[in-house]
Amino acid sequence: MISFLKRYQNHFIWVIVGLALAIRLTALFNYGLSLFLNSDDAGYISSAVTFLETGMLTYHDPAHPTVHIMPGQTVLLAGVFFFLGHGDVGIYAAKTLFILLGTLNVYLVYCLGKYIANIKVGLIAAFFLAIFVPQVLTDNLLLTETPFMTCLLGLIYFSIKLANEKKMSQFFLVMLFYVSAIMFKATIALYPFVLLIYLITKKYPFKLAVKQALIAIGILLITLGPWWVRNYIHYDEFIPLTGGSGNPLLLGTYQGHGYNIGEPYEKVKQDIKDMDTEHAYERLSLQKEAAIERIKTWWEEDPRLFLKSYIEFKTVHQWETQFYWIEIFNISKELINKIQVWIMYLGLASLTVFFMLREGKREYMFLLLLILYTTTLNNIFFSYDRYNQPFMFIIFLFVAGFLTTSIQLLKEKAFPVKPQ
């Protein structure tokens, strides 16, 4: 039996991928268009329809261009609606596309785990992602998380391959996935700094790094240049990515301990809305100013609680629950959150075996840096479990590495190899 499993282990991934696709399609068939938040998903659909009709990227107001979002999600949905319309058929087609991307993500996690560790780690992590119910739900929603995860997985996978194999083809794939990821979520923009730390630990050739950095700057100028020009034309200022950070920054000042300073959030938001502003970007800028004032006041009044909130509370808050707004398959949110806590306990336990790993130690540290990166970013702004969901596959890789390493160590202890 064991020899059979070893012989065909390369084929197990297709069983897992098939399972992932089946679960996601079952959710779509069972719940259909009721898997709809009427929140950001509605905004993206409206944005895509307006983009097709006018060629203008909008979000809050269909009559005014926006810098609240990057164009990736709008363009992706518009591509589907162009051929199939934005009625039920078009929405179903878009959901099917996202399901296929979610299924592809399962395979990419397998590839990543297999490359940095071994096939067992890849299979276990892929299986976890395949059956992870919150991700099944998200893959049925028209949110940025699913396509962003696809880009993120490609970015990480080819970054690691680049660090080890140093091929220019892999460098260009890194740039492709980096720019694509930015088009869905601007928060990934500082990724190169995390990658730089990893490349230093891998003793990446300095001359090659400088050459590729210069090429990367050229690629970014070519790909993001039109976006900068567009933003300057509409808002008469340089906006490198988005101008929507004001709202999450303000929301983040109402999380934690001791934030009851000044006016309540709804009052601040309404006061800004009542001002004579020309468009949403001005209101978001005013929210940013209000947030900075609240942060200053909070720090002056109680720096201890401020630090406790922004470091401890927000970190726990964003990882102890899962983004799961609609219950599917009769699985309650309460159960999902209990499972999430245990997943995170296992994830923390996995850190204990990092230094015992025989392979992929620097790669695991690179993945840990990415977790710290997204956690820190969310702590600065708004601590929200949805923002971390595209990074859950890293936790699954940690857990898979922990399980396989622990089992191997136990086997070696129970059945030591006798010297010849």
Protein Blocks (a to p, Z undefined) as FASTA:
>chain_A
ZZmmmmmmmmmmmmmmmmmmmmmmmmmmmnmmmlcghlmmmmmmmmmmmmmmnopacfkl
mkbccfkbcfklmmmmmmmmmmnopafklmmmmmmmmmmmmmmmmmmmmmmmmmmmmmkl
mmmmmmmmmmmmklmmmmmpccfklmmmmmmmmmmmmmmmmmmnopaklmmmmmmmmmmm
mmmomklmmmmmmmmmmmmmnopafklmmmmmmmmmmmmmmmmmmmmmmmmmmnopacfk
bmklmmmmmmmmmgcehiagcjdfklmmmmmmmpccfblklmmmmmmmmmmmmmmmmmmm
ommlmmmmmmmmmmmmmmmpccdfbcghhiafklmmmmmmmmmmmmmmmmmmmmmpfghk
lmmmmmmmmmmmmmmmmmmmmccfklmmmmmmmmmmmmmmmmmmmmmmmmmmmmccddZZ
